[in-house]
Amino acid sequence: MAVLDLIEQRNGYVVGFRLLAVVLFVSLGLLQSHCQGSRGQKLFCGVAVVAVALLVVTLVLDLLAR
């Protein structure tokens, strides 16, 4: 979708949010498959919290920009 948004010359915020979402979900997927054991689960939970916080901040900034 980000590539299509670039082709259609959409707003940079839309493209950036889509790219951020792709990076977050790919990194969470890779981390989940590689993190095993209690230490790995703590790492995965920490990264997941950061990912959710980034999404919330992005959504709040989007609402404030309107």
Contacts in CASP RR format, 6 or more apart in sequence:
PFRMAT RR
TARGET T0000
AUTHOR 0000-0000-0000
METHOD contacts of the structure
MODEL  1
MAVLDLIEQRNGYVVGFRLLAVVLFVSLGLLQSHCQGSRGQKLFCGVAVV
AVALLVVTLVLDLLAR
1 18 0 8 1.000
2 15 0 8 1.000
2 16 0 8 1.000
2 18 0 8 1.000
2 19 0 8 1.000
2 22 0 8 1.000
5 14 0 8 1.000
5 15 0 8 1.000
5 18 0 8 1.000
6 15 0 8 1.000
13 62 0 8 1.000
13 65 0 8 1.000
17 58 0 8 1.000
17 62 0 8 1.000
20 54 0 8 1.000
20 55 0 8 1.000
20 58 0 8 1.000
21 55 0 8 1.000
24 51 0 8 1.000
24 54 0 8 1.000
24 55 0 8 1.000
27 47 0 8 1.000
27 51 0 8 1.000
28 44 0 8 1.000
28 47 0 8 1.000
28 48 0 8 1.000
28 51 0 8 1.000
31 43 0 8 1.000
31 44 0 8 1.000
31 47 0 8 1.000
32 44 0 8 1.000
35 41 0 8 1.000
35 43 0 8 1.000
35 44 0 8 1.000
END
